């Protein structure tokens, strides 16, 4: 298992890591200890080239219900500390989606139950999302007196579902259930309750059938191109990647496998 207090980190299959938010009694609400442990897991992924895919999910009935306001009230530290301390906290939690995008592994969110607030933002920052029918996505920030732009929500949501839908979801803080999430493109697949993790593993298996270098470079290109200022800038990045990929042993193996009508036997590290 793992040495974490608010998370578990397992390897259910070779080359696949599974990070589970593990505070089910609080619907996996975020504490400041959890923030640090998420960063620790992401740093670990950067140091594990043989781990090729990371799945993120939640224990029990929820994915992650956002910041645990009760935990803040139960500590001696005030909910609204001085500006300097609050700024440090804000930057630290907001750095998580940036960190998620920097690791080489594609991240798959298996969303079971509620994904609210920070959990909503974490799910959006993943590369792929699958969800159960009873999954609920809630941009809940505005429901507690905050602006709805938080932990990347104003960046990711319009890119996933379009500006008009994103605006309505962020302004109202309403629930988006699994069926609607699939229909509007917030998730790529909706499955029956209890099947989100299995669906995520199926996606992981498809990824593992590709070359390690190609998988990693695809994440880099997507992250670059989504913000590329011009078509030329995006194509420049694609050309760099393809030039490097053609020189890898895995490319040669993929060509031979295609010609021989057999599965490729890729190296474990790209």
C-alpha positions as CSV (number, residue, x, y, z in Angstrom):
1,X,0.0,0.0,0.0
2,X,1.5,3.4,0.9
3,X,2.9,5.6,3.7
4,X,0.3,8.4,3.3
5,X,-2.3,9.5,5.8
6,X,-5.0,11.0,3.6
7,X,-4.3,9.0,0.4
8,X,-3.4,5.5,-0.7
9,X,-1.0,4.8,-3.5
10,X,-1.2,1.3,-5.0
11,X,0.0,-0.4,-8.1
12,X,-2.9,-2.6,-9.2
13,X,-1.1,-3.7,-12.4
14,X,2.4,-3.3,-13.7
15,X,3.1,0.2,-14.9
16,X,-0.2,1.6,-13.5
17,X,-0.4,3.6,-10.3
18,X,-3.7,4.2,-8.4
19,X,-4.0,7.2,-6.1
20,X,-7.1,7.1,-3.9
21,X,-8.3,10.0,-1.8
22,X,-8.8,8.2,1.5
23,X,-11.1,10.2,3.9
24,X,-14.4,8.4,3.1
25,X,-16.0,9.6,6.3
26,X,-15.7,13.1,5.0
27,X,-16.4,12.3,1.3
28,X,-12.6,12.6,0.8
29,X,-12.6,16.3,1.6
30,X,-9.3,18.1,1.2
31,X,-7.1,19.0,4.2
32,X,-3.8,20.8,4.0
33,X,-2.1,17.5,4.8
34,X,-3.8,16.0,1.8
35,X,-2.5,18.9,-0.4
36,X,1.0,18.1,0.6
37,X,0.5,14.4,0.1
38,X,-0.9,14.9,-3.4
39,X,2.2,16.9,-4.3
40,X,4.3,14.1,-2.8
41,X,2.6,11.5,-5.0
42,X,3.0,13.6,-8.1
43,X,6.7,14.2,-7.3
44,X,7.0,10.4,-6.9
45,X,5.5,9.9,-10.4
46,X,8.1,12.2,-11.9
47,X,10.8,9.9,-10.4
48,X,9.1,6.6,-11.6
49,X,9.6,6.4,-15.4
50,X,8.4,2.7,-15.4
51,X,5.0,3.9,-14.1
52,X,3.2,4.9,-17.3
53,X,-0.3,5.8,-16.2
54,X,-1.8,7.3,-13.0
55,X,-5.4,6.7,-12.0
56,X,-7.0,9.1,-9.5
57,X,-10.2,8.1,-7.6
58,X,-11.8,8.4,-4.2
59,X,-12.6,5.9,-1.5
60,X,-16.2,5.2,-0.5
61,X,-19.2,7.2,-1.8
62,X,-17.3,10.2,-3.3
63,X,-14.4,11.3,-5.4
64,X,-13.5,14.4,-3.5
65,X,-15.9,16.9,-1.9
66,X,-13.6,19.9,-1.8
67,X,-11.9,21.7,1.0
68,X,-12.8,20.4,4.4
69,X,-14.1,23.5,6.1
70,X,-14.9,21.6,9.3
71,X,-11.3,20.5,9.6
72,X,-10.3,24.2,9.4
73,X,-12.7,25.0,12.2
74,X,-11.4,22.2,14.3
75,X,-7.8,23.6,14.2
76,X,-6.4,26.5,16.2
77,X,-5.6,28.2,12.9
78,X,-8.4,30.6,11.9
79,X,-10.3,29.8,8.7
80,X,-9.3,33.2,7.3
81,X,-5.6,33.7,8.4
82,X,-3.6,36.8,7.5
83,X,-3.2,37.7,3.8
84,X,0.3,36.4,3.5
85,X,-0.6,33.0,5.0
86,X,-3.7,32.7,2.9
87,X,-1.8,33.6,-0.2
88,X,0.7,30.8,0.5
89,X,-2.1,28.3,1.0
90,X,-3.9,29.4,-2.1
91,X,-0.8,29.0,-4.3
92,X,0.0,25.6,-2.8
93,X,-3.4,24.1,-3.6
94,X,-3.6,25.8,-6.9
95,X,-0.2,24.4,-7.9
96,X,-1.7,20.9,-7.9
97,X,-3.2,21.0,-11.4
98,X,0.0,22.6,-12.7
99,X,1.9,19.7,-11.1
100,X,-0.5,17.2,-12.6
101,X,0.1,18.5,-16.0
102,X,3.9,18.4,-15.6
103,X,4.2,14.7,-14.7
104,X,5.0,12.5,-17.7
105,X,2.1,10.0,-17.0
106,X,-1.4,10.6,-18.4
107,X,-3.8,10.8,-15.5
108,X,-7.3,9.2,-15.6
109,X,-10.0,10.3,-13.2
110,X,-12.4,7.6,-12.1
111,X,-15.1,9.7,-10.6
112,X,-17.5,7.9,-8.2
113,X,-20.0,10.1,-6.4
114,X,-19.4,13.8,-5.7
115,X,-16.6,15.8,-7.2
116,X,-17.1,19.2,-5.7
117,X,-14.9,22.3,-5.3
118,X,-11.3,21.2,-5.3
119,X,-12.3,17.7,-6.3
120,X,-14.1,19.1,-9.3
121,X,-11.0,21.0,-10.3
122,X,-8.7,18.0,-9.8
123,X,-11.0,15.9,-12.0
124,X,-10.9,18.5,-14.8
125,X,-7.1,18.7,-14.6
126,X,-6.8,15.0,-15.4
127,X,-6.2,14.0,-19.0
128,X,-9.2,11.7,-19.2
129,X,-12.3,11.4,-17.0
130,X,-14.7,8.5,-16.7
131,X,-17.6,8.7,-14.3
132,X,-20.3,6.6,-12.8
133,X,-24.0,7.4,-13.4
134,X,-24.4,8.8,-9.9
135,X,-21.3,11.0,-10.2
136,X,-22.0,14.7,-9.4
137,X,-19.7,17.5,-10.6
138,X,-20.2,20.7,-8.6
139,X,-18.3,24.0,-9.1
140,X,-19.3,24.7,-5.5
141,X,-17.0,27.7,-4.8
142,X,-19.7,30.3,-5.7
143,X,-22.1,28.5,-3.3
144,X,-19.9,29.4,-0.3
145,X,-19.3,33.0,-1.2
146,X,-16.2,32.6,-3.3
147,X,-15.6,33.3,-7.0
148,X,-16.1,30.2,-9.2
149,X,-12.6,30.6,-10.6
150,X,-10.5,28.3,-8.4
151,X,-7.7,25.7,-8.8
152,X,-7.9,26.0,-12.6
153,X,-11.7,25.7,-12.9
154,X,-12.0,28.9,-15.1
155,X,-9.3,27.5,-17.3
156,X,-10.3,23.9,-17.7
157,X,-14.1,24.0,-17.9
158,X,-14.5,26.3,-20.9
159,X,-12.0,24.1,-22.8
160,X,-13.9,21.0,-21.9
161,X,-17.5,22.0,-22.5
162,X,-17.4,25.4,-24.2
163,X,-17.7,28.9,-22.8
164,X,-21.5,29.1,-22.7
165,X,-22.0,25.9,-20.7
166,X,-19.0,26.6,-18.5
167,X,-20.3,30.0,-17.6
168,X,-23.7,28.7,-16.6
169,X,-22.2,25.9,-14.5
170,X,-19.7,28.2,-12.8
171,X,-22.3,31.0,-12.1
172,X,-24.9,28.7,-10.7
173,X,-22.9,26.2,-8.8
174,X,-25.4,23.5,-9.8
175,X,-25.0,19.8,-9.9
176,X,-23.9,18.2,-13.2
177,X,-24.8,14.5,-13.0
178,X,-23.0,11.6,-14.8
179,X,-25.3,11.4,-17.8
180,X,-25.1,15.2,-18.5
181,X,-21.4,15.2,-17.9
182,X,-21.0,12.6,-20.7
183,X,-23.4,14.4,-23.0
184,X,-21.6,17.8,-22.8
185,X,-18.1,16.3,-22.9
186,X,-17.1,16.9,-19.3
187,X,-16.3,13.1,-19.2
188,X,-15.4,10.8,-22.0
189,X,-17.5,7.9,-20.7
190,X,-20.2,7.2,-18.2
191,X,-20.6,3.8,-16.7
192,X,-22.9,2.1,-14.1
193,X,-22.3,2.8,-10.4
194,X,-19.4,0.8,-9.1
195,X,-17.7,0.5,-12.5
196,X,-15.7,3.8,-12.8
197,X,-12.4,2.3,-11.6
198,X,-12.8,-0.7,-14.0
199,X,-13.5,1.7,-16.9
200,X,-10.4,3.7,-16.0
201,X,-8.3,0.6,-16.0
202,X,-9.7,-0.3,-19.5
203,X,-8.5,3.1,-20.7
204,X,-5.1,2.5,-19.0
205,X,-4.8,-0.8,-20.8
206,X,-5.3,0.9,-24.1
207,X,-2.6,3.5,-23.2
208,X,-0.1,0.7,-22.1
209,X,-0.4,-0.8,-25.6
210,X,1.4,2.3,-27.0
211,X,5.0,3.2,-26.8
212,X,6.2,4.8,-23.6
213,X,7.9,7.6,-25.5
214,X,4.9,8.2,-27.7
215,X,2.5,8.3,-24.7
216,X,4.7,10.8,-22.8
217,X,5.2,13.0,-25.9
218,X,1.5,13.0,-26.6
219,X,0.9,14.5,-23.2
220,X,3.5,17.2,-23.8
221,X,2.1,18.1,-27.2
222,X,-1.5,18.3,-25.9
223,X,-0.5,20.5,-23.0
224,X,1.5,22.8,-25.3
225,X,-1.0,23.0,-28.2
226,X,-4.1,23.7,-26.1
227,X,-2.5,27.1,-25.4
228,X,-0.5,27.5,-28.6
229,X,-0.8,31.1,-29.9
230,X,-0.8,30.0,-33.5
231,X,-1.1,26.9,-35.7
232,X,2.5,27.3,-36.6
233,X,3.5,27.1,-32.9
234,X,1.5,23.9,-32.4
235,X,2.9,22.3,-35.5
236,X,6.4,23.2,-34.5
237,X,5.9,21.2,-31.3
238,X,4.4,18.3,-33.2
239,X,7.4,18.3,-35.7
240,X,9.9,18.2,-32.8
241,X,8.1,15.3,-31.3
242,X,7.8,13.2,-34.5
243,X,11.4,13.8,-35.4
244,X,12.5,12.5,-32.0
245,X,10.0,9.6,-32.1
246,X,11.2,8.3,-35.5
247,X,14.7,7.8,-33.9
248,X,13.5,5.6,-31.1
249,X,13.7,1.8,-31.0
250,X,10.0,1.7,-30.2
251,X,9.1,3.3,-33.5
252,X,11.1,0.6,-35.3
253,X,9.4,-2.1,-33.3
254,X,6.0,-0.6,-33.9
255,X,6.6,-0.7,-37.7
256,X,7.8,-4.3,-37.6
257,X,4.8,-5.3,-35.5
258,X,2.4,-3.6,-37.9
259,X,4.0,-5.3,-40.9
260,X,4.0,-8.6,-39.0
261,X,0.4,-8.2,-37.8
262,X,1.4,-8.8,-34.2
263,X,1.3,-6.8,-31.0
264,X,4.4,-4.6,-30.5
265,X,6.9,-5.5,-27.8
266,X,7.8,-2.0,-26.5
267,X,10.5,-1.1,-23.9
268,X,9.1,-0.4,-20.5
269,X,10.7,3.0,-20.3
270,X,10.5,5.6,-23.0
